[in-house]
Amino acid sequence: MPAVLENPSQLLTAIAETLRAFIPGLNVASPQDFNGAGDPPWVLVAIEQDAAGMRSSDGRIAHVLTISLQVVLSGTASAACDLGCELKRLVVDNRWNLPGDQCDLPADISGIASTFTRETQSYTAWTLSFTQTLYLGPTLLEDPLGIPKFARTWEVSNIDDPDQYTTLEA
């Protein structure tokens, strides 16, 4: 059973683990960890943005993360594109072994030729970006004591008032 998600960084870790398993020998790290060698290829994983989204059906807060996977290698631009397209096939329907109720499928997937510059050297690159929504935090059904509560909209005057909720009985 997948672990409960608590932080956006868990998505980066899960993506890195999946990429390493998908392409053995691939260097997967953050852009800060790049050491200047382009062979074997690198995939630099980063969160570019965290936007608000609609809460999940259980009330968790949505984090619509924009993720970038930048392929950096010492080869040609077409080789970077080829590897980027291979990664795109992996990204399309992947929740990275994270719980489905806390991690939506990737959306808005796009790739573009790019250049990665480190100090004074530039490297051929291809950047694949996508959004993926994570639902983090406690559910609205849990009060601070962890006792599930509920309310029916037709039985309460204010659905947002926690005092109008009643304890869920087994």
Secondary structure as UniProt FT lines:
FT   HELIX           9..22
FT   TURN            24..25
FT   STRAND          27..29
FT   HELIX           31..33
FT   STRAND          42..52
FT   TURN            57..58
FT   STRAND          61..73
FT   HELIX           77..91
FT   TURN            92..93
FT   TURN            96..97
FT   TURN            100..102
FT   STRAND          107..118
FT   TURN            119..120
FT   STRAND          121..136
FT   TURN            140..141
FT   TURN            144..145
FT   STRAND          148..150
FT   TURN            153..155
FT   TURN            159..160
FT   HELIX           162..164
FT   STRAND          166..167
//
